Amino acid sequence: MKATLLLALLPLLLPLQAQDAPEPTKPQPAWVQEFTNLSQEQRNEYFIALNKAREMFAQKRIFETIDELEKAKKVFGNSPDVENLLGACQVEFRNFDEAMAHFQRADELTPDSPSVLFNIGEVQFVTKKWAEAEATFHRVLKLAGADAAQLQLSRLVEFKLLLCLLKQDKAEDAEILSEKYDEFDDSPFPYYAEAAMNFHHGKELEAELALRRAQRIFRTPGMLNPWQDTLMEFGYIKSFIATPVDDLGEGAGE
């Protein structure tokens, strides 16, 4: 299976430093003060290497990404962003133990970052540690709260929670969660939750119809990729459902 669950969300999960910066009322992590103590020249050198690493990663040039991250690390060795992206590189290689080590290091540097915790949960998910993934994803949801900017991430996390519940024989809890949002929700959750429950009950045709309805409604390029990747990694589908929307018919599956 392709390890694209985590990687599909990297633009969201690898924010600029300011996005995960602590609120002024909270004590700053030690790495923040350490970074501010660098000279302007050193900070510029660090950001040049980090930004180039992100560009390389977006182009799937993983070895070059690692080279740039090592340059950034030589300038500033306690960067959660560098550790987070190094972990993502190891996910690309499916070296999950090494990936987890980097993500846990990032979590030590910037505790309670939804971005980092999501990555930890993803590794637990793809390595089938369902109970651990469930606990981590609950933490992500608690930290994300009702932030509208995090809606798509929160819904995806809830979908992964649903799948974790199914793998732990908590079908009743999964059923309740699957019905949490209706078709007026601004995310693909209702359709993918319906599909997952249908797959679970052996109703493959109904599941595929739900996925096709999601395609018809959510046409923004790439929006459905992490949802499809999740189903592929979970084992419910073997490839992307790519039926042309014109072939769906009016009211298909409704």
Secondary structure as GFF3:
##gff-version 3
##sequence-region A 1 254
A	DSSP	three_ten_helix	7	9	.	.	.	ID=ss1
A	DSSP	alpha_helix	10	13	.	.	.	ID=ss2
A	DSSP	three_ten_helix	17	20	.	.	.	ID=ss3
A	DSSP	alpha_helix	30	36	.	.	.	ID=ss4
A	DSSP	alpha_helix	40	58	.	.	.	ID=ss5
A	DSSP	alpha_helix	62	75	.	.	.	ID=ss6
A	DSSP	alpha_helix	80	92	.	.	.	ID=ss7
A	DSSP	alpha_helix	96	109	.	.	.	ID=ss8
A	DSSP	alpha_helix	114	126	.	.	.	ID=ss9
A	DSSP	alpha_helix	130	144	.	.	.	ID=ss10
A	DSSP	three_ten_helix	148	150	.	.	.	ID=ss11
A	DSSP	alpha_helix	151	167	.	.	.	ID=ss12
A	DSSP	alpha_helix	171	178	.	.	.	ID=ss13
A	DSSP	alpha_helix	189	200	.	.	.	ID=ss14
A	DSSP	alpha_helix	204	217	.	.	.	ID=ss15
A	DSSP	alpha_helix	225	234	.	.	.	ID=ss16
A	DSSP	three_ten_helix	245	247	.	.	.	ID=ss17
###
